[in-house]
């Protein structure tokens, strides 16, 4: 019973880890990657929007790409790491 529960927990974590990726052709960008890797794979973003907290301090940026009728937004922290990837049509 414990082995089954552990296996299911690990599968859930693995599924969450793969959920935050985006493929540009045959190359993949994932959360945790650097913006350097993102630029290498996807090029410069079409739009960059600063993110600020309630006090006006900069917390990061949203890098937006418009590709094939989709809008892909990469949320980047101040250290240059991708935190989140979202896609919409």
LINZI-V876354 format. One record per pair of residues at least 12 apart in sequence whose ideal C-beta (glycine too) atoms are under 8 Angstrom apart, sorted by sequence separation. I is the first residue (numbers start at 0). J is the second residue. D is the distance in Angstrom with one decimal. If there is no record, write none. Layout:
((I,J,D) (I,J,D))
This chain:
((28,40,5.6) (48,60,6.4) (61,73,7.2) (62,74,8.0) (72,84,7.3) (28,41,6.8) (47,60,5.4) (48,61,4.4) (61,74,5.6) (62,75,5.8) (71,84,7.0) (72,85,4.9) (26,40,4.7) (47,61,7.2) (60,74,7.7) (61,75,7.5) (71,85,7.5) (72,86,7.7) (47,62,5.7) (48,63,7.0) (59,74,6.3) (60,75,5.0) (71,86,5.1) (72,87,7.9) (46,62,7.7) (47,63,7.4) (59,75,5.2) (70,86,7.1) (23,40,5.2) (46,63,4.2) (59,76,4.5) (69,86,5.8) (70,87,5.1) (23,41,5.0) (44,62,4.0) (45,63,5.8) (58,76,7.3) (59,77,5.7) (69,87,6.9) (70,88,7.5) (44,63,5.8) (45,64,5.6) (58,77,6.8) (69,88,5.6) (44,64,5.7) (45,65,5.1) (57,77,6.7) (68,88,6.3) (41,64,5.9) (59,82,7.0) (50,74,7.2) (37,62,7.0) (34,62,7.3) (44,73,7.6) (37,73,6.2) (34,75,5.6) (23,66,7.6) (35,79,7.3) (37,81,6.5) (28,73,7.5) (34,79,4.7) (33,79,5.5) (34,80,7.7) (33,80,6.2) (34,81,7.1) (32,80,7.3) (33,81,7.6) (31,80,6.3) (32,81,5.2) (21,71,5.8) (31,81,6.5) (30,81,5.1) (21,73,7.9) (29,81,7.3) (30,82,6.1) (28,81,6.9) (30,83,6.2) (30,84,6.1) (29,84,7.8) (28,84,7.3) (21,84,5.1) (19,83,6.5) (20,84,6.8) (19,84,5.3) (21,86,6.7))
